[in-house]
Amino acid sequence: MPGALNITPRILMGPGPSNVDPRVLQAMALPTIGHLDPDFIRIMEEIKTMLREVMQTTNELTIPVSGPGSAGMEAAICNMVEPGDRCIVCVNGVFGGRMADVCGRYGGEVVTVTAPWGQPIDPQDVRKAIGSKGAKIVGIIHAETSTGVLQPLEEISRIAHDAGALLIMDCVTSLGGHPVMTDEWQVDVAYSGTQKCLSIPPGLAPISFSPAAMSALESRKSKVANWFLDMTFVKAYWGQERTYHHTAPINALYGFHEGLRLILEEGLHNRWARHKANHEMLVAGLKCMGLSILPKPEYRLWSLNAVSILDGADDMTVRKRLLSDYNIEVGGGLGDLKGKIWRVGLMGCSSTPTNVRFFLEALRTILG
């Protein structure tokens, strides 16, 4: 029989998950109760209120989906896309490519707008792609985890809405670490994950649907092809009806509740400023070592830093030594950037000056 679990704590500075505050873990250890218990219903209501504040929205359907960030992407697309719908999907990294793939799986007529990895999408390319044919949705990644690019959204949002399209935004790696202005940017469906800047264990996907998105859902010609993520059912479970849909992950939602409390205690603007300051500290330290960040300064994520690997340095060797010698986890490049960058996360609880200093000293020692 295997022994009891004994996990070595790590300094999580990769693309996710990030370190979790002890208060969140403590909340998750509270007694499990029924998912329709009056106390749990109160918790659900408090979660919705706090999540609206974190996502900067007044949308009624703003909830955590039971599943990781990828379930948020799936929920956004399966509810909005019907067979034959024209979908403009912006691709400048792995997760834009995944969004295009998912749209196609639900029968969307997918048109991709591309940019080189490490660069943002050009709004005029979106305008050209919409063209005279129009579109049902425009999908875009706000924070591309594979490249460290932060995508400006306001102009693309105007272009999408001028064409009568709905805007779907992936903010998995920005929510809680960067301004995510769901209402101000007129985002119709925004989805995220818990394990990045929110510093909550993976397993839930915050998502928010605008009134326009709900109208599109209600006027569908066909059923949502994914039963579990069909928001016509899920909204009834999270709404006043409390219609049974699935057994919610009770203890995960305890942790989510406490994680949101921590964010609001710190204050959103303070939290954004902390992520920015620690990013700038990292960039300055890397510059002294002759290392640079892939995207241009104005398009850099504070939460995920794509560090270009120096000639002669071996990606895997450095990452293995960071883990074995210093207990620091960082990520490698994906797709076109495999072997070319280290992905250094400064997310949530992991975004601290102490972690930045320790990582820089460790990297300096390893690189010699």
KEKE-327216 format. One record per residue (C-alpha): residue number from 1; residue in three letters; x, y, z. Coordinates in nm, 3 decimals, padded with zeros to 5 digits. Each point is the difference from the previous one (the first is absolute). Layout:
# KEKE-327216
{atom NUM; ALA; {X; Y; Z}}
...
This chain:
# KEKE-327216
{atom 1; MET; {00.000; 00.000; 00.000}}
{atom 2; PRO; {00.142; 00.343; -00.089}}
{atom 3; GLY; {00.093; 00.228; 00.284}}
{atom 4; ALA; {-00.173; 00.325; 00.086}}
{atom 5; LEU; {00.065; 00.289; -00.237}}
{atom 6; ASN; {00.296; 00.219; 00.088}}
{atom 7; ILE; {00.034; 00.287; -00.246}}
{atom 8; THR; {00.306; 00.224; -00.006}}
{atom 9; PRO; {-00.111; 00.364; -00.023}}
{atom 10; ARG; {00.129; 00.173; -00.314}}
{atom 11; ILE; {00.054; 00.360; -00.099}}
{atom 12; LEU; {-00.239; 00.005; -00.294}}
{atom 13; MET; {00.128; 00.248; -00.259}}
{atom 14; GLY; {-00.116; -00.174; -00.315}}
{atom 15; PRO; {-00.305; 00.057; -00.220}}
{atom 16; GLY; {-00.229; -00.140; 00.269}}
{atom 17; PRO; {-00.101; -00.106; 00.251}}
{atom 18; SER; {00.123; 00.269; 00.235}}
{atom 19; ASN; {00.053; -00.036; 00.372}}
{atom 20; VAL; {-00.316; -00.004; 00.211}}
{atom 21; ASP; {-00.058; 00.208; 00.312}}
{atom 22; PRO; {-00.032; -00.216; 00.317}}
{atom 23; ARG; {-00.336; 00.160; 00.068}}
{atom 24; VAL; {-00.136; -00.148; -00.324}}
{atom 25; LEU; {00.129; -00.347; 00.087}}
{atom 26; GLN; {-00.143; 00.033; 00.349}}
{atom 27; ALA; {-00.340; 00.095; -00.142}}
{atom 28; MET; {00.007; -00.306; -00.227}}
{atom 29; ALA; {00.045; -00.222; 00.307}}
{atom 30; LEU; {-00.329; 00.114; 00.156}}
{atom 31; PRO; {-00.275; -00.264; 00.038}}
{atom 32; THR; {-00.177; -00.100; -00.320}}
{atom 33; ILE; {-00.373; 00.077; -00.006}}
{atom 34; GLY; {-00.272; -00.064; -00.257}}
{atom 35; HIS; {00.009; 00.206; -00.317}}
{atom 36; LEU; {-00.358; 00.117; 00.060}}
{atom 37; ASP; {00.055; 00.066; 00.371}}
{atom 38; PRO; {-00.116; 00.352; 00.101}}
{atom 39; ASP; {00.351; 00.083; 00.121}}
{atom 40; PHE; {00.148; -00.102; -00.335}}
{atom 41; ILE; {-00.260; 00.200; -00.192}}
{atom 42; ARG; {00.107; 00.305; 00.201}}
{atom 43; ILE; {00.362; -00.072; -00.097}}
{atom 44; MET; {-00.102; -00.022; -00.367}}
{atom 45; GLU; {-00.168; 00.339; 00.017}}
{atom 46; GLU; {00.305; 00.158; 00.164}}
{atom 47; ILE; {00.224; -00.155; -00.267}}
{atom 48; LYS; {-00.208; 00.155; -00.278}}
{atom 49; THR; {00.015; 00.345; 00.160}}
{atom 50; MET; {00.376; -00.012; 00.056}}
{atom 51; LEU; {00.073; -00.146; -00.343}}
{atom 52; ARG; {-00.190; 00.282; -00.171}}
{atom 53; GLU; {00.228; 00.246; 00.179}}
{atom 54; VAL; {00.317; -00.188; -00.099}}
{atom 55; MET; {-00.114; -00.028; -00.364}}
{atom 56; GLN; {-00.123; 00.362; 00.001}}
{atom 57; THR; {-00.348; -00.081; -00.124}}
{atom 58; THR; {-00.364; 00.022; 00.095}}
{atom 59; ASN; {-00.093; -00.304; -00.211}}
{atom 60; GLU; {-00.253; -00.215; 00.183}}
{atom 61; LEU; {00.148; -00.327; -00.124}}
{atom 62; THR; {00.347; 00.030; 00.147}}
{atom 63; ILE; {00.096; -00.330; 00.161}}
{atom 64; PRO; {00.277; -00.257; 00.035}}
{atom 65; VAL; {-00.046; -00.297; -00.233}}
{atom 66; SER; {00.088; -00.339; 00.150}}
{atom 67; GLY; {00.316; -00.076; -00.195}}
{atom 68; PRO; {00.340; 00.157; -00.078}}
{atom 69; GLY; {00.062; 00.300; -00.225}}
{atom 70; SER; {-00.036; -00.217; -00.310}}
{atom 71; ALA; {-00.356; -00.073; 00.112}}
{atom 72; GLY; {-00.057; 00.375; 00.001}}
{atom 73; MET; {00.112; 00.018; -00.363}}
{atom 74; GLU; {-00.223; -00.294; -00.087}}
{atom 75; ALA; {-00.297; 00.154; 00.183}}
{atom 76; ALA; {00.042; 00.335; -00.176}}
{atom 77; ILE; {00.016; -00.155; -00.344}}
{atom 78; CYS; {-00.254; -00.281; 00.026}}
{atom 79; ASN; {-00.267; 00.241; 00.120}}
{atom 80; MET; {00.067; 00.268; -00.262}}
{atom 81; VAL; {00.088; -00.201; -00.311}}
{atom 82; GLU; {-00.246; -00.196; -00.213}}
{atom 83; PRO; {00.080; -00.196; -00.317}}
{atom 84; GLY; {00.068; 00.240; -00.286}}
{atom 85; ASP; {00.068; 00.306; 00.219}}
{atom 86; ARG; {00.287; 00.209; -00.134}}
{atom 87; CYS; {00.268; 00.028; 00.271}}
{atom 88; ILE; {00.296; 00.238; -00.021}}
{atom 89; VAL; {00.268; -00.137; 00.233}}
{atom 90; CYS; {00.323; 00.184; 00.072}}
{atom 91; VAL; {00.303; -00.227; 00.018}}
{atom 92; ASN; {00.343; 00.116; 00.119}}
{atom 93; GLY; {00.084; -00.293; 00.226}}
{atom 94; VAL; {-00.109; -00.342; 00.123}}
{atom 95; PHE; {-00.323; 00.106; 00.166}}
{atom 96; GLY; {-00.131; 00.199; -00.295}}
{atom 97; GLY; {00.058; -00.314; -00.203}}
{atom 98; ARG; {-00.192; -00.202; 00.257}}
{atom 99; MET; {-00.291; 00.245; -00.016}}
{atom 100; ALA; {-00.014; -00.039; -00.379}}
{atom 101; ASP; {00.005; -00.379; 00.036}}
{atom 102; VAL; {-00.286; 00.001; 00.251}}
{atom 103; CYS; {-00.209; 00.232; -00.220}}
{atom 104; GLY; {00.046; -00.240; -00.288}}
{atom 105; ARG; {-00.102; -00.299; 00.211}}
{atom 106; TYR; {-00.335; 00.168; 00.067}}
{atom 107; GLY; {-00.059; 00.054; -00.370}}
{atom 108; GLY; {00.118; 00.359; -00.028}}
{atom 109; GLU; {00.129; 00.131; -00.331}}
{atom 110; VAL; {00.339; 00.109; 00.135}}
{atom 111; VAL; {00.204; 00.285; -00.148}}
{atom 112; THR; {00.330; 00.061; 00.177}}
{atom 113; VAL; {00.176; 00.333; 00.041}}
{atom 114; THR; {00.366; -00.062; 00.072}}
{atom 115; ALA; {00.303; 00.184; 00.130}}
{atom 116; PRO; {00.354; -00.126; 00.061}}
{atom 117; TRP; {00.046; -00.160; 00.340}}
{atom 118; GLY; {00.113; 00.271; 00.240}}
{atom 119; GLN; {-00.200; 00.273; -00.172}}
{atom 120; PRO; {-00.359; 00.125; 00.050}}
{atom 121; ILE; {-00.284; -00.029; -00.248}}
{atom 122; ASP; {-00.045; 00.299; -00.231}}
{atom 123; PRO; {-00.359; 00.134; 00.032}}
{atom 124; GLN; {-00.008; 00.082; -00.372}}
{atom 125; ASP; {00.061; -00.365; -00.080}}
{atom 126; VAL; {-00.311; -00.080; 00.203}}
{atom 127; ARG; {-00.197; 00.258; -00.195}}
{atom 128; LYS; {00.117; -00.153; -00.330}}
{atom 129; ALA; {-00.088; -00.351; 00.114}}
{atom 130; ILE; {-00.353; 00.104; 00.094}}
{atom 131; GLY; {-00.034; 00.171; -00.336}}
{atom 132; SER; {-00.337; 00.008; -00.171}}
{atom 133; LYS; {-00.099; -00.347; 00.122}}
{atom 134; GLY; {-00.017; 00.101; 00.365}}
{atom 135; ALA; {00.042; -00.241; 00.291}}
{atom 136; LYS; {-00.190; -00.152; 00.290}}
{atom 137; ILE; {00.297; 00.022; 00.236}}
{atom 138; VAL; {00.348; 00.144; 00.026}}
{atom 139; GLY; {00.219; -00.200; 00.237}}
{atom 140; ILE; {00.327; 00.125; 00.145}}
{atom 141; ILE; {00.252; -00.077; 00.272}}
{atom 142; HIS; {00.056; 00.296; 00.232}}
{atom 143; ALA; {00.308; -00.157; 00.162}}
{atom 144; GLU; {00.172; -00.257; -00.222}}
{atom 145; THR; {00.165; -00.239; 00.246}}
{atom 146; SER; {00.224; -00.155; -00.262}}
{atom 147; THR; {00.166; 00.327; -00.106}}
{atom 148; GLY; {-00.041; 00.252; 00.284}}
{atom 149; VAL; {-00.196; 00.242; -00.223}}
{atom 150; LEU; {-00.263; 00.231; 00.148}}
{atom 151; GLN; {-00.253; 00.084; -00.272}}
{atom 152; PRO; {-00.160; 00.348; -00.014}}
{atom 153; LEU; {-00.372; -00.060; -00.042}}
{atom 154; GLU; {-00.195; 00.324; -00.022}}
{atom 155; GLU; {00.039; 00.063; -00.374}}
{atom 156; ILE; {-00.065; -00.364; -00.086}}
{atom 157; SER; {-00.310; 00.008; 00.217}}
{atom 158; ARG; {-00.132; 00.305; -00.191}}
{atom 159; ILE; {00.069; -00.167; -00.334}}
{atom 160; ALA; {-00.176; -00.319; 00.108}}
{atom 161; HIS; {-00.308; 00.177; 00.131}}
{atom 162; ASP; {-00.023; 00.235; -00.298}}
{atom 163; ALA; {-00.030; -00.317; -00.208}}
{atom 164; GLY; {-00.268; -00.146; 00.228}}
{atom 165; ALA; {00.230; -00.269; 00.139}}
{atom 166; LEU; {00.035; -00.124; 00.356}}
{atom 167; LEU; {00.343; 00.030; 00.162}}
{atom 168; ILE; {00.138; -00.300; 00.191}}
{atom 169; MET; {00.306; 00.072; 00.218}}
{atom 170; ASP; {00.238; -00.249; 00.161}}
{atom 171; CYS; {00.141; 00.166; 00.313}}
{atom 172; VAL; {00.138; -00.314; 00.164}}
{atom 173; THR; {00.343; 00.150; 00.068}}
{atom 174; SER; {-00.105; 00.361; 00.060}}
{atom 175; LEU; {-00.299; -00.011; 00.239}}
{atom 176; GLY; {00.121; 00.114; 00.342}}
{atom 177; GLY; {00.339; 00.117; -00.126}}
{atom 178; HIS; {-00.089; 00.252; -00.271}}
{atom 179; PRO; {-00.300; 00.228; -00.050}}
{atom 180; VAL; {-00.278; -00.210; -00.152}}
{atom 181; MET; {-00.285; 00.240; -00.077}}
{atom 182; THR; {-00.275; -00.227; -00.120}}
{atom 183; ASP; {-00.275; 00.262; -00.022}}
{atom 184; GLU; {00.216; 00.297; -00.100}}
{atom 185; TRP; {00.148; -00.197; -00.291}}
{atom 186; GLN; {-00.347; -00.135; -00.093}}
{atom 187; VAL; {00.110; -00.361; 00.020}}
{atom 188; ASP; {-00.293; -00.235; -00.058}}
{atom 189; VAL; {00.153; -00.315; 00.145}}
{atom 190; ALA; {00.307; 00.012; 00.225}}
{atom 191; TYR; {00.149; -00.313; 00.150}}
{atom 192; SER; {00.300; -00.075; 00.219}}
{atom 193; GLY; {00.153; -00.259; 00.231}}
{atom 194; THR; {00.071; -00.008; 00.370}}
{atom 195; GLN; {00.360; -00.123; 00.003}}
{atom 196; LYS; {00.181; 00.305; -00.136}}
{atom 197; CYS; {-00.030; 00.354; 00.139}}
{atom 198; LEU; {-00.293; -00.094; 00.224}}
{atom 199; SER; {00.231; -00.242; 00.189}}
{atom 200; ILE; {-00.274; -00.256; 00.057}}
{atom 201; PRO; {00.059; -00.371; -00.077}}
{atom 202; PRO; {-00.093; -00.105; -00.355}}
{atom 203; GLY; {-00.344; -00.142; -00.063}}
{atom 204; LEU; {-00.238; 00.294; -00.047}}
{atom 205; ALA; {-00.049; 00.239; -00.293}}
{atom 206; PRO; {-00.150; 00.345; 00.068}}
{atom 207; ILE; {-00.223; 00.105; -00.287}}
{atom 208; SER; {-00.231; 00.293; -00.074}}
{atom 209; PHE; {-00.269; 00.040; -00.269}}
{atom 210; SER; {-00.129; 00.341; -00.105}}
{atom 211; PRO; {-00.371; 00.065; -00.065}}
{atom 212; ALA; {00.076; -00.017; -00.375}}
{atom 213; ALA; {00.166; -00.337; 00.044}}
{atom 214; MET; {-00.297; -00.128; 00.202}}
{atom 215; SER; {-00.236; 00.121; -00.271}}
{atom 216; ALA; {00.203; -00.190; -00.258}}
{atom 217; LEU; {-00.013; -00.310; 00.219}}
{atom 218; GLU; {-00.375; 00.023; 00.042}}
{atom 219; SER; {-00.058; 00.044; -00.374}}
{atom 220; ARG; {00.209; -00.299; -00.112}}
{atom 221; LYS; {-00.149; -00.218; -00.273}}
{atom 222; SER; {00.159; -00.315; 00.141}}
{atom 223; LYS; {00.074; -00.140; 00.343}}
{atom 224; VAL; {00.340; 00.071; 00.155}}
{atom 225; ALA; {00.207; -00.300; -00.104}}
{atom 226; ASN; {00.172; -00.034; 00.339}}
{atom 227; TRP; {-00.255; -00.105; 00.262}}
{atom 228; PHE; {00.217; 00.062; 00.307}}
{atom 229; LEU; {00.098; 00.352; -00.104}}
{atom 230; ASP; {-00.340; 00.105; -00.138}}
{atom 231; MET; {-00.060; 00.332; 00.174}}
{atom 232; THR; {-00.375; -00.031; -00.036}}
{atom 233; PHE; {00.033; -00.274; 00.265}}
{atom 234; VAL; {00.291; 00.139; 00.201}}
{atom 235; LYS; {-00.158; 00.344; 00.043}}
{atom 236; ALA; {-00.308; -00.163; 00.152}}
{atom 237; TYR; {00.221; -00.174; 00.256}}
{atom 238; TRP; {00.184; 00.322; 00.091}}
{atom 239; GLY; {-00.318; 00.210; -00.022}}
{atom 240; GLN; {-00.293; 00.028; 00.236}}
{atom 241; GLU; {-00.156; -00.321; -00.134}}
{atom 242; ARG; {00.283; -00.219; 00.137}}
{atom 243; THR; {-00.101; -00.264; -00.252}}
{atom 244; TYR; {00.222; -00.305; 00.042}}
{atom 245; HIS; {00.262; -00.030; -00.271}}
{atom 246; HIS; {00.310; -00.158; 00.153}}
{atom 247; THR; {00.158; -00.041; 00.341}}
{atom 248; ALA; {00.219; 00.304; 00.034}}
{atom 249; PRO; {00.361; -00.041; 00.123}}
{atom 250; ILE; {-00.088; 00.122; 00.349}}
{atom 251; ASN; {00.345; 00.029; 00.152}}
{atom 252; ALA; {00.154; 00.148; -00.315}}
{atom 253; LEU; {-00.264; 00.273; 00.019}}
{atom 254; TYR; {00.088; 00.064; 00.365}}
{atom 255; GLY; {00.353; 00.068; -00.121}}
{atom 256; PHE; {-00.128; 00.217; -00.285}}
{atom 257; HIS; {-00.204; 00.205; 00.245}}
{atom 258; GLU; {00.303; 00.059; 00.224}}
{atom 259; GLY; {00.224; 00.077; -00.299}}
{atom 260; LEU; {-00.240; 00.270; -00.118}}
{atom 261; ARG; {-00.012; 00.143; 00.353}}
{atom 262; LEU; {00.378; 00.025; 00.001}}
{atom 263; ILE; {00.001; 00.184; -00.333}}
{atom 264; LEU; {-00.259; 00.251; 00.112}}
{atom 265; GLU; {00.178; 00.050; 00.335}}
{atom 266; GLU; {00.317; 00.092; -00.190}}
{atom 267; GLY; {-00.197; 00.215; -00.244}}
{atom 268; LEU; {00.000; -00.051; -00.375}}
{atom 269; HIS; {00.207; 00.309; -00.077}}
{atom 270; ASN; {00.255; -00.092; 00.266}}
{atom 271; ARG; {00.020; -00.352; -00.138}}
{atom 272; TRP; {00.051; 00.121; -00.356}}
{atom 273; ALA; {00.271; 00.240; 00.122}}
{atom 274; ARG; {00.176; -00.281; 00.187}}
{atom 275; HIS; {00.010; -00.219; -00.311}}
{atom 276; LYS; {00.134; 00.288; -00.208}}
{atom 277; ALA; {00.270; 00.094; 00.252}}
{atom 278; ASN; {00.129; -00.356; 00.034}}
{atom 279; HIS; {00.001; -00.043; -00.379}}
{atom 280; GLU; {00.208; 00.318; -00.038}}
{atom 281; MET; {00.238; -00.121; 00.269}}
{atom 282; LEU; {00.046; -00.328; -00.185}}
{atom 283; VAL; {00.056; 00.172; -00.336}}
{atom 284; ALA; {00.265; 00.229; 00.150}}
{atom 285; GLY; {00.181; -00.294; 00.158}}
{atom 286; LEU; {-00.008; -00.202; -00.321}}
{atom 287; LYS; {00.136; 00.296; -00.196}}
{atom 288; CYS; {00.303; 00.011; 00.229}}
{atom 289; MET; {00.063; -00.364; -00.098}}
{atom 290; GLY; {-00.031; 00.069; -00.372}}
{atom 291; LEU; {-00.344; -00.162; -00.019}}
{atom 292; SER; {-00.310; 00.150; -00.160}}
{atom 293; ILE; {-00.377; -00.049; -00.014}}
{atom 294; LEU; {-00.148; -00.115; -00.333}}
{atom 295; PRO; {-00.289; 00.249; -00.048}}
{atom 296; LYS; {00.052; 00.374; -00.031}}
{atom 297; PRO; {-00.040; 00.187; 00.333}}
{atom 298; GLU; {-00.348; 00.132; -00.081}}
{atom 299; TYR; {-00.131; -00.351; -00.070}}
{atom 300; ARG; {00.157; -00.188; 00.290}}
{atom 301; LEU; {-00.196; -00.192; 00.257}}
{atom 302; TRP; {00.095; 00.075; 00.358}}
{atom 303; SER; {-00.117; -00.342; 00.108}}
{atom 304; LEU; {00.181; -00.217; -00.259}}
{atom 305; ASN; {00.347; 00.099; -00.117}}
{atom 306; ALA; {00.133; -00.158; -00.321}}
{atom 307; VAL; {00.376; 00.012; 00.060}}
{atom 308; SER; {00.209; -00.052; -00.313}}
{atom 309; ILE; {00.262; -00.271; 00.053}}
{atom 310; LEU; {00.361; 00.103; -00.058}}
{atom 311; ASP; {00.199; -00.181; -00.267}}
{atom 312; GLY; {00.183; -00.289; 00.158}}
{atom 313; ALA; {-00.243; -00.047; 00.289}}
{atom 314; ASP; {-00.195; -00.325; 00.003}}
{atom 315; ASP; {-00.368; 00.048; 00.078}}
{atom 316; MET; {-00.066; -00.329; 00.178}}
{atom 317; THR; {00.328; -00.007; 00.192}}
{atom 318; VAL; {-00.064; 00.343; 00.148}}
{atom 319; ARG; {-00.359; -00.080; 00.097}}
{atom 320; LYS; {00.102; -00.332; 00.160}}
{atom 321; ARG; {00.268; 00.171; 00.206}}
{atom 322; LEU; {-00.239; 00.275; 00.110}}
{atom 323; LEU; {-00.232; -00.272; 00.131}}
{atom 324; SER; {00.258; -00.236; 00.151}}
{atom 325; ASP; {00.240; 00.257; 00.147}}
{atom 326; TYR; {-00.233; 00.289; 00.087}}
{atom 327; ASN; {-00.350; -00.154; 00.011}}
{atom 328; ILE; {-00.119; 00.251; -00.264}}
{atom 329; GLU; {-00.234; -00.110; -00.277}}
{atom 330; VAL; {-00.003; 00.194; -00.329}}
{atom 331; GLY; {-00.145; -00.101; -00.336}}
{atom 332; GLY; {00.149; -00.063; -00.340}}
{atom 333; GLY; {-00.117; 00.128; -00.335}}
{atom 334; LEU; {-00.286; -00.158; -00.194}}
{atom 335; GLY; {-00.049; -00.051; -00.373}}
{atom 336; ASP; {00.205; 00.244; -00.207}}
{atom 337; LEU; {00.181; 00.119; 00.314}}
{atom 338; LYS; {00.104; -00.341; 00.136}}
{atom 339; GLY; {00.363; 00.024; 00.111}}
{atom 340; LYS; {00.007; 00.375; -00.068}}
{atom 341; ILE; {-00.153; 00.148; 00.317}}
{atom 342; TRP; {-00.048; -00.064; 00.368}}
{atom 343; ARG; {-00.349; 00.088; 00.123}}
{atom 344; VAL; {00.042; 00.163; 00.339}}
{atom 345; GLY; {-00.325; 00.059; 00.185}}
{atom 346; LEU; {-00.054; 00.273; 00.257}}
{atom 347; MET; {-00.359; -00.079; 00.084}}
{atom 348; GLY; {-00.206; 00.061; 00.309}}
{atom 349; CYS; {00.177; -00.117; 00.314}}
{atom 350; SER; {00.310; -00.085; -00.206}}
{atom 351; SER; {00.042; 00.363; -00.106}}
{atom 352; THR; {00.230; 00.128; 00.276}}
{atom 353; PRO; {00.330; 00.192; 00.009}}
{atom 354; THR; {00.151; -00.289; 00.200}}
{atom 355; ASN; {-00.078; -00.247; -00.277}}
{atom 356; VAL; {00.136; 00.233; -00.266}}
{atom 357; ARG; {00.329; 00.048; 00.185}}
{atom 358; PHE; {00.037; -00.372; 00.074}}
{atom 359; PHE; {-00.072; -00.098; -00.360}}
{atom 360; LEU; {00.246; 00.253; -00.141}}
{atom 361; GLU; {00.277; -00.113; 00.232}}
{atom 362; ALA; {-00.071; -00.367; -00.079}}
{atom 363; LEU; {00.000; 00.062; -00.376}}
{atom 364; ARG; {00.319; 00.208; 00.022}}
{atom 365; THR; {00.174; -00.284; 00.184}}
{atom 366; ILE; {-00.117; -00.267; -00.245}}
{atom 367; LEU; {00.097; 00.199; -00.308}}
{atom 368; GLY; {00.337; 00.078; 00.152}}
